[in-house]
Amino acid sequence: MFFPSLVLMLALQDNAAEIAAQRAEISRLQQDVQRVTAELQKTQALLETEQRAICSSQSRVDADNLKITDPSAPIRLNLFAMVSSPSDCLPAEIRVTATYRDAAGAVVCSGTAGFSQSGHIQNTLAELRPYESEAFLKWWDGPTLRQQSMICRDFKGDEIRNPSDVATSVRIYVTAFPKRGGLSTSEFHLSLPRIARP
């Protein structure tokens, strides 16, 4: 009687060890399946992103006279930007970057201001004030006149408060950035006549 019980107990122990080993193997396989599923989802997301069209844009600056005759008067211009379909290319961003240079052509500082583009084709009536960093860019957003300052930084990252005190010219870049890929830039140059600050 003792011997068959012993054989039965040994068989049960072997069975329990085998079941534990099988459970460990099943757990390992489940982890492998989860890892492969996560990698597959990442790959599918990348493929979907690559299959979507890259957005493109064009930007233009339309102005009658890009010459400063009165430093207190703003430069008025129309910023025209087009962004391609589909609709997930929007909103785009319009950035106006100013790079101030001294008489030797060395960069004094550079800064950026900007606003959003909500339509595929947008005309924005804007004013630039190269002598006033605090009110550098003003633009019409529907019936509202909005304003943005510009922080001009030199190559060390230090802020230059009144770049026009040192600079003799400024190059303006108008760039349209769609939400996904592509960009376009227009640029123009302004000479900065010397003015005495009050």
Helices and strands as residue ranges (DSSP letters): H 2-51, E 57-62, E 75-83, G 87-89, E 92-101, E 107-117, E 121-128, G 133-135, E 137-141, E 144-148, G 163-165, E 169-177, E 184-191
